[in-house]
């Protein structure tokens, strides 16, 4: 275990609960740090249930092509906590992150703060070194009481797909409750709303934002995107139309995510068509329908494709399932999930869609559901389900099939383990 991991375990002891929704501890620590959040310029908040990372990374890619420098805060990470901290377009060095977190812990003293709160405050403090950059900040859980909700003003907010997830933390365990948590405390500036799972949710979001005086831009109303023949896409808003190459991300849902970032970049920033064209074909995003082309696990899969996706809720499984339906190869799904997820609702969208299902335990995760308990929860689906003892064994099992796809999905933690093993 390295120095950073040891430090993270130490930081976790500063609060007994991993998730405890309030902003009091965050503002207390920020005050001790000199309120760095008030010194940051050009803030972009990114909220939603799904698509936050896709929107954040695609916006960053477009802005970089246009000459803007960016800082980026995302969560969770896949392989290292360093991934959460991007400053001046570069991931922080491990030694610098260790030094930063040690300094923040000293300032915290004996006060309470959750790990996420400490990490978020540390990001704000370090971002002071690059305060004039564009700060793209992804919310953690919901937004109303999330420690990224600490700014007095921002450039804009991107709202991703809003759907059911993390219901155990809400009194109002409905889509209305989730929409309230994610939208009720948004700043008054500019809000760009991604394509939603259905019109009912889009309408609910629109109603929830009525009292917010921001300029609001909805997918399907103020901007749109569609696929053309020959691997091109057509984007349209009130500024005009652009024919673009397909982005370097798999899945039609990513086209919608990217369109929200395109709309935002055109309205708020000085970007040209060529910046957008280059930006969307050079997005660096791990763990979202990411194909592994080489490595130890890829060697096991042989000529079969090996693809990973960290989707872990129902809306993500719908997007993944839709992508599977478009493939001309059989897809063999390998799935591991955390205990607190909606296992049945996630898996039901793969019935009669994938060729086989293999369940595994997520390595090194105490909060994961055992493959045996997972299988029991799926009895009513009446699907043939295999159990495997490891990631490697699951790939070996599915590598017997020729010209097929082995797809890992169900957890970002599992995706991280796959990347580590590969």
ABEGO torsion letter per residue (X at the ends): XBAAAAAAAAAAAABABABBBBAAAAAAAAAAAGGAAAABBGBBBBBEABGAAAAAAAAAAAAAAAGBBBBBBBOBBAABAAAABBBGGBBBBAAAAAAAAAAAAAAAEABBBBAAAAAAAAAAAAAAAAAABBBBBBBBBEAAABAABABABBABBBBBBBBBBGAAABABBBAAAAAAAAAAABBBBBBBBBBBABAAAAAAAAAAAAABABBBBBBGAABBBBBBBGGBBBBBBAAEBBBBBBBABBEAAAAAAAAAAAAAAAAABBBBAAAAAAAAAABBBBGBGBBBABEAAAAAAEABBBBBBABABAAAAAAAAAAAAABABBBBBBBBBBAABBAAAAAAAABGABABBBBBBBBGBAABBBAAAAAAAAAAAGBBBBBBABAAAAAAAAAABBGBBBBBBGBAAAAAAAAAAX
